[in-house]
């Protein structure tokens, strides 16, 4: 175990030093939490922030951050109650994250969202002091990012315990791999790249850090020049898509082990460590191979990976190859008991009991569209596309789902999303296992004021299961 005693001593000292900042933190919009258990016991989410983009549609407007009322007692429940429009067109807002999460508990406030444009490489800093009416605080131009770090295509945003913000970047200034990791300071000034070396990187995508194990885990999609035109199977055959999981030395900022997942682990995307900061266990979903992989540290302190779930492809009339499930997102409950993932092409959301992480057990399954012919309706509207992004409430009772993946891929596999817009639905999750669609909640992004929009990632003001890290 990496310098555990030194880590705990420094954490205790930081907590004492942070006493004067707790009052300030308490006055801000969003809470942080001392532990996963503390977060689970907190009040339910009242609003959700959702990125909405017009990329690949006929609407020529800037993208926006939608504020959705998710409080059942509210008169505007299940409605978009505010839209913060970005200042430029063509961003393709995608993933986004906080300036502070529970890794900063007691030291700084969860007040700002960093909302990147995946295509424009523009970084928007949004002030959510008024959680129902956020406002734009600052815009970081892509030219500043490329000048100081030579990186483009921002994806995952995580705050670090020291107040800095780290963003995975998928390409260089020519949209080539392997990309890298961008650092911002607390004032949102660009510092440069985080990594000491990129040796061992092929591509980049998602990441999660776990300081008590001195580790960061990152995954691989592909270079932006490969993904932006759409999906081409020839690119897979030519090795232009990722298949590796990288384990980084957190202190030395370099890769110390890469796990090649092979043909059974093509395009590993979202990575999720267990929330218990002492745990070395985690999961990654390999999208194209439609498999879930479990990682852990063995008795010899070596990192191991193993495939624990396989979604089999299905023959579909009109398709030139068996259709994979295409696992595009996964989320782990704060008690590390339940794993949810979405099969974007098949159209189902699955719930697994992962109390034994090496042996997941299927506990629930719901259909929300897809290409297999199972297309349910909600409030009289057929659910076009397939389930994609997921977000889970702190207490594990409510799972939120949107259906847009990436504009060029949407238009290739589900062109109806561009015409009809996205959906956002909510699933009730039984703590004993099982799921049911909440018929009272449905956000139709096809009826937005300026035309149908694509909805992607979701966040809550007090944190959520895919952004909060405990150290």
C-alpha positions in Angstrom: 0.0 0.0 0.0 1.4 3.4 -1.1 2.6 5.5 1.8 -0.7 5.2 3.6 0.5 6.7 6.8 2.0 9.8 5.1 -1.2 10.3 3.1 -3.4 10.2 6.1 -1.2 12.6 8.1 -1.2 15.1 5.2 -5.0 14.8 4.8 -5.5 15.5 8.5 -3.3 18.6 8.3 -5.2 19.8 5.3 -8.5 19.4 7.1 -7.3 21.5 10.0 -6.0 24.2 7.7 -9.2 24.2 5.8 -11.3 25.3 8.8 -11.5 28.9 7.7 -12.9 27.9 4.3 -15.7 25.7 5.5 -18.0 28.7 6.1 -17.4 29.9 2.5 -18.0 26.4 1.2 -21.3 26.2 3.1 -22.6 29.3 1.4 -22.1 28.0 -2.1 -24.5 26.2 -4.4 -23.4 22.6 -4.1 -22.4 20.3 -1.3 -19.4 18.1 -1.0 -19.5 15.0 1.2 -17.1 13.5 3.7 -17.8 9.9 2.6 -20.0 7.9 0.2 -22.2 7.0 3.1 -22.6 10.7 3.9 -23.5 11.5 0.3 -26.1 8.7 0.3 -27.8 10.1 3.4 -28.1 13.6 1.9 -31.2 15.2 0.4 -32.3 14.0 -3.1 -31.3 15.9 -6.2 -33.6 18.8 -7.1 -32.3 19.8 -10.5 -30.1 18.2 -13.2 -27.7 19.9 -15.6 -27.8 18.4 -19.0 -25.6 19.3 -22.0 -27.6 19.9 -25.2 -26.2 20.3 -28.6 -27.4 21.1 -32.1 -24.5 19.4 -33.8 -25.5 17.5 -36.8 -29.1 19.0 -36.9 -30.7 21.6 -39.1 -30.7 24.1 -36.1 -28.0 26.7 -36.5 -27.8 27.9 -32.9 -25.2 27.6 -30.1 -25.3 24.6 -27.8 -26.6 25.1 -24.3 -26.7 23.8 -20.7 -30.2 22.7 -19.8 -31.5 22.8 -16.2 -34.1 20.1 -15.7 -36.4 20.1 -12.6 -36.2 16.6 -11.1 -38.1 17.3 -7.8 -41.4 15.4 -7.8 -43.0 18.0 -5.5 -42.2 20.9 -7.9 -44.8 22.4 -10.2 -42.2 22.3 -13.0 -41.2 18.7 -12.4 -39.8 17.0 -15.5 -39.4 20.3 -17.4 -36.4 22.3 -18.7 -36.6 25.4 -16.5 -33.5 27.3 -17.8 -31.2 27.2 -20.8 -27.7 28.7 -20.6 -26.7 29.3 -24.2 -23.0 29.2 -25.1 -21.5 32.3 -26.9 -20.4 30.4 -30.1 -21.8 27.8 -32.4 -20.2 24.5 -33.2 -19.0 23.4 -29.7 -20.7 20.0 -29.5 -21.0 20.1 -25.7 -20.4 16.5 -24.5 -19.0 15.6 -21.0 -18.4 18.1 -18.2 -17.5 18.2 -14.6 -16.9 20.2 -11.4 -14.2 22.5 -10.1 -14.6 20.7 -6.7 -16.0 17.3 -5.8 -15.8 15.3 -2.5 -12.0 14.9 -2.9 -12.0 18.6 -1.9 -14.4 18.3 1.0 -14.0 21.0 3.6 -11.5 22.9 1.4 -13.3 24.5 -1.5 -16.8 24.9 -2.9 -18.6 23.0 -5.6 -19.6 26.1 -7.4 -18.3 26.0 -11.0 -19.0 23.6 -13.9 -16.3 23.2 -16.6 -18.2 22.5 -19.8 -16.0 21.7 -22.8 -16.8 21.6 -26.5 -15.6 18.3 -27.7 -15.3 19.6 -31.3 -14.4 23.2 -30.7 -12.0 22.5 -27.8 -13.5 25.6 -26.2 -13.8 25.4 -22.4 -16.7 27.1 -20.7 -16.7 27.8 -16.9 -20.2 28.1 -15.6 -21.2 29.6 -12.2 -24.0 27.7 -10.5 -24.3 29.7 -7.3 -27.9 30.0 -8.4 -28.4 26.4 -9.1 -31.6 27.0 -11.1 -30.2 29.8 -13.2 -26.5 29.2 -13.9 -24.5 31.9 -15.6 -21.4 31.9 -17.8 -18.3 32.9 -15.8 -15.5 32.5 -18.3 -14.6 31.1 -21.7 -11.1 29.6 -22.4 -10.3 29.8 -26.1 -9.0 26.7 -27.9 -6.0 28.7 -29.1 -4.8 29.2 -25.4 -5.1 25.4 -24.8 -3.1 24.5 -27.9 -0.5 27.2 -27.3 0.2 26.0 -23.7 -0.4 22.2 -24.1 -0.7 21.4 -27.8 -4.0 19.5 -27.1 -7.5 19.4 -28.5 -10.9 17.6 -28.0 -11.5 17.8 -24.3 -13.5 15.0 -22.8 -13.6 13.9 -19.1 -13.3 16.6 -16.4 -12.2 15.8 -12.8 -11.2 18.1 -10.0 -8.1 17.1 -8.1 -7.7 17.3 -4.3 -5.3 20.2 -4.5 -7.9 22.4 -6.3 -6.5 21.9 -9.8 -8.8 20.6 -12.6 -7.7 17.9 -15.0 -9.3 17.2 -18.4 -8.6 14.3 -20.7 -7.8 15.5 -24.2 -8.3 13.1 -27.1 -5.9 14.7 -29.7 -3.2 17.1 -30.6 -3.5 20.3 -32.7 -3.8 18.1 -35.8 -6.5 15.9 -34.2 -4.1 13.0 -34.0 -3.6 10.7 -31.0 -2.6 10.0 -28.3 -3.8 13.2 -26.7 -3.0 13.8 -23.1 -4.3 15.5 -19.9 -4.8 19.2 -19.5 -4.4 21.0 -16.1 -6.2 24.2 -15.0 -5.5 26.0 -11.8 -8.2 27.2 -9.3 -8.6 30.4 -11.3 -9.2 28.4 -14.5 -5.9 29.4 -16.1 -4.3 26.9 -18.3 -1.2 25.4 -16.7 -0.2 22.9 -19.4 -0.1 19.1 -19.5 -0.3 16.8 -16.4 1.6 13.8 -17.6 5.4 13.7 -17.3 5.6 11.4 -20.4 3.1 10.0 -22.9 5.1 6.9 -23.4 2.8 3.9 -23.7 -0.3 6.0 -24.7 -1.9 5.1 -28.0 -5.2 7.0 -27.6 -7.1 8.6 -24.7 -10.6 8.9 -23.4 -11.8 8.6 -19.8 -9.9 8.5 -16.4 -10.3 8.0 -12.7 -7.7 8.4 -9.9 -7.4 6.7 -6.5 -4.6 8.3 -4.5 -4.5 5.7 -1.7 -3.3 3.3 -4.3 -1.1 5.9 -6.0 -2.9 5.2 -9.3 -4.9 6.7 -12.1 -6.7 4.5 -14.7 -7.3 5.7 -18.2 -9.0 4.2 -21.3 -8.8 4.6 -25.1 -11.3 5.6 -27.8 -9.5 6.9 -30.9 -8.0 10.0 -32.4 -10.5 12.8 -33.2 -9.6 12.5 -36.9 -10.9 8.9 -36.8 -14.1 9.4 -34.8 -15.5 12.7 -36.2 -16.5 11.5 -39.7 -18.4 8.6 -38.2 -17.8 4.9 -37.5 -15.9 2.9 -40.1 -15.3 -0.8 -39.5 -12.1 -0.6 -41.6 -10.7 1.8 -38.9 -11.0 -1.0 -36.4 -9.2 -3.5 -38.6 -6.4 -1.0 -39.2 -5.9 -0.5 -35.4 -7.2 3.0 -35.3 -9.4 2.3 -32.2 -8.2 1.6 -28.7 -8.0 -1.7 -26.8 -5.9 -0.9 -23.7 -6.4 0.1 -20.2 -3.5 2.2 -18.7 -2.5 2.3 -15.0 -0.5 5.4 -14.1 1.8 6.1 -11.2 -0.2 9.0 -9.7 2.9 10.7 -8.2 5.3 10.2 -11.1 2.6 10.9 -13.7 3.6 8.0 -16.0 2.2 4.7 -17.2 3.5 1.8 -15.2 1.3 -0.9 -16.7 -0.9 -1.3 -19.8 -3.5 -4.0 -20.1 -4.1 -5.0 -23.7 -7.7 -6.3 -23.7 -7.4 -7.7 -27.2 -10.3 -8.5 -29.5 -12.6 -9.0 -26.5 -12.0 -5.5 -25.2 -12.2 -3.2 -28.2 -12.8 0.5 -27.5 -12.7 0.6 -23.7 -14.6 3.8 -22.7 -16.0 4.7 -19.3 -13.8 3.7 -16.3 -15.3 3.5 -12.8 -13.3 2.8 -9.6 -15.3 1.7 -6.6 -16.2 4.7 -4.4 -14.5 3.2 -1.3 -11.1 5.0 -1.5 -9.4 1.9 0.0 -10.6 -0.3 -2.8 -8.5 -1.2 -5.8 -11.5 -2.7 -7.7 -13.1 -1.0 -10.7 -14.8 -1.6 -14.0 -14.5 -0.5 -17.6 -17.0 -1.1 -20.5 -15.5 -2.1 -23.9 -18.0 -0.6 -26.3 -17.4 -2.5 -29.5 -16.7 -5.8 -27.9 -19.7 -5.2 -25.6 -18.0 -6.5 -22.5 -17.4 -5.4 -19.0 -13.9 -5.8 -17.5 -13.0 -5.9 -13.8 -9.6 -4.6 -12.6 -8.1 -5.0 -9.2 -4.7 -5.1 -7.4 -3.5 -8.6 -6.4 -1.5 -9.7 -3.4 1.7 -8.9 -5.2 0.6 -5.3 -5.8 0.2 -6.0 -9.5 -2.8 -4.7 -11.5 -5.0 -7.4 -13.0 -7.9 -7.3 -15.5 -10.5 -9.9 -16.3 -13.6 -10.0 -18.4 -16.7 -10.5 -16.2 -19.7 -9.7 -18.5 -20.2 -10.4 -22.2 -23.2 -9.1 -24.2 -23.5 -11.3 -27.3 -24.1 -9.8 -30.8 -27.4 -10.3 -32.5 -28.2 -11.0 -36.2 -30.4 -8.2 -37.5 -31.9 -8.1 -40.9 -30.2 -5.5 -43.1 -27.1 -5.4 -41.1 -23.8 -6.7 -42.7 -22.6 -8.0 -39.4 -24.0 -9.2 -36.1 -25.1 -6.2 -34.1 -23.1 -5.6 -30.9 -24.7 -4.3 -27.8 -22.3 -1.3 -27.9 -21.8 -0.6 -24.2 -21.4 3.2 -24.1 -21.8 4.1 -20.5 -21.8 2.6 -17.0 -22.3 3.9 -13.5 -21.6 2.3 -10.1 -23.8 3.0 -7.0 -22.1 4.8 -4.1 -22.3 1.7 -1.9 -20.4 -0.2 -4.7 -23.3 -2.8 -4.8 -24.9 -2.0 -8.2 -23.5 -1.6 -11.7 -25.7 -0.2 -14.5 -24.7 -0.1 -18.1 -26.4 0.9 -21.4 -26.4 -1.1 -24.7 -26.8 1.8 -27.1 -27.5 -0.4 -30.2 -29.4 -3.3 -28.6 -31.5 -0.7 -26.7 -31.4 -2.1 -23.1 -30.2 -0.9 -19.7 -28.9 -3.5 -17.4 -28.5 -3.7 -13.6 -25.9 -6.0 -12.1 -25.2 -7.0 -8.5 -21.4 -6.5 -8.2 -21.1 -7.0 -4.4 -18.7 -9.7 -5.6 -16.9 -7.7 -8.3 -15.4 -10.7 -10.0 -18.8 -12.4 -10.4 -21.5 -9.9 -11.5 -25.1 -11.1 -11.3 -27.8 -9.7 -13.7 -30.6 -8.4 -11.5 -32.7 -6.1 -13.9 -33.1 -5.2 -17.5 -35.2 -2.5 -19.3 -35.7 -1.7 -23.0 -35.5 1.9 -24.1 -35.3 1.7 -27.9 -32.5 0.2 -30.0 -32.3 -1.6 -33.3 -33.6 -5.0 -32.2 -37.3 -4.1 -32.7 -38.1 -3.4 -29.1 -39.2 0.3 -29.2 -41.4 1.3 -26.2 -43.3 4.6 -26.0 -43.5 7.0 -23.1 -46.4 9.5 -23.0 -47.3 8.6 -26.5 -43.8 9.2 -28.0 -41.8 6.3 -29.3 -38.3 6.3 -27.8 -36.0 6.7 -30.8 -32.4 5.8 -30.6 -31.0 3.8 -27.7 -30.2 4.4 -24.1 -26.8 6.1 -23.8 -25.6 8.3 -20.9 -26.5 7.3 -17.4 -26.5 9.1 -14.1 -27.5 7.7 -10.7 -28.9 9.5 -7.6 -26.7 9.4 -4.5 -29.2 7.1 -2.7 -29.2 4.7 -5.7 -32.9 4.9 -6.2 -33.2 6.9 -9.5 -31.3 6.3 -12.7 -31.5 9.0 -15.4 -31.0 8.2 -19.1 -30.4 10.2 -22.3 -29.9 8.8 -25.8 -27.4 10.8 -27.8 -23.8 9.4 -28.2 -22.0 11.7 -30.7 -23.6 13.6 -33.5 -21.9 11.9 -36.4 -22.5 8.5 -34.9 -26.1 9.4 -34.0 -26.7 10.4 -37.7 -25.2 7.1 -38.9 -27.1 4.7 -36.6 -30.1 6.7 -35.4 -30.8 9.6 -37.9 -34.2 10.1 -36.3 -32.6 11.8 -33.2 -31.6 14.8 -35.4 -35.3 15.2 -36.4 -37.0 14.2 -33.2 -34.5 15.3 -30.6 -33.3 13.4 -27.5 -35.3 12.0 -24.6 -34.4 12.0 -20.9 -36.1 9.4 -18.8 -35.9 8.3 -15.2 -35.8 4.7 -14.0 -36.8 3.7 -10.4 -34.3 1.2 -9.0 -35.3 -1.3 -6.4 -32.6 -1.5 -3.6 -33.2 -5.3 -3.6 -32.8 -5.5 -7.4 -35.0 -4.6 -10.4 -35.9 -1.5 -12.4 -39.1 0.2 -13.6 -39.6 3.3 -15.8 -41.1 6.2 -14.0 -44.1 7.1 -16.2 -44.3 10.6 -14.6 -40.9 11.7 -15.8 -40.2 12.4 -19.4 -38.2 15.3 -20.9 -38.7 15.7 -24.7 -35.7 17.5 -26.2 -37.6 17.4 -29.5 -39.8 20.2 -28.3 -37.1 22.7 -27.4 -37.8 26.4 -28.3 -35.3 26.5 -31.2 -35.8 23.0 -32.4 -34.8 19.4 -31.6 -31.6 19.0 -29.6 -29.4 16.2 -28.6 -29.0 15.6 -24.8 -25.9 14.0 -23.4 -24.3 14.0 -20.0 -26.1 14.8 -16.7 -24.9 16.2 -13.4 -26.5 17.2 -10.1 -25.5 20.3 -8.0 -24.6 18.3 -5.0 -22.5 15.7 -6.9 -23.3 12.4 -8.5 -22.0 8.9 -8.9 -19.6 9.5 -11.8 -17.9 12.7 -10.6 -17.3 12.4 -6.9 -14.0 10.8 -5.8 -13.0 10.3 -2.2 -9.3 10.3 -1.2 
